[in-house]
Amino acid sequence: MSRSVMTLVILLVVVVGGLFLLAGRAREKPPVRVEKAVNLANLQG
């Protein structure tokens, strides 16, 4: 194989491997409930 084809194949393998690595790290976090005090004056209006 020519040098450019080998370089392209290696680059493609690195990019695909990086995508799988990043996809494996993505984990969904459970939603966190945040309670906030609300003034009653803000609700009237």
N, C-alpha and C positions, 0 to 999 in steps of 0.2 A: 504494500500500500504506500501511497505517497505520503510525504510528511504533512501536508495540509489536511489530508483526510484523517490521519491519526490525531492531529491537533483538534480537529472538529469533533471527533468521537470522544476524546478525553474531556473536552469542554462540555459536551452534552451530558456525559456521565456525571460530572461534577455538579452541573446545574440541576439535574434531576435528583441527585442525591441530596443536595441542599434543600430542594422543595420538600422531599420526604422528611427530612430532619425538622424543618420548620412546621410541617403539618403535624408531626408527631408531638411537638411541644404544645400545640394549641389545646388547651383544656378549658372547658366551660366552668366558670365559677358560679356557685349558687347565688341567687339574689340576696342581698343584705337588706333587711328592713331598717329603715331609718325613721325614727319618730321625731317630729319637730313640733315645738310649741307654736300655736297659732293664736294671735290675739282675736278676741271676739269683735273688736272694732273693725278689723279688716274684713270680716265676713259680712258686715252690714253695709249695704252700700248701693 
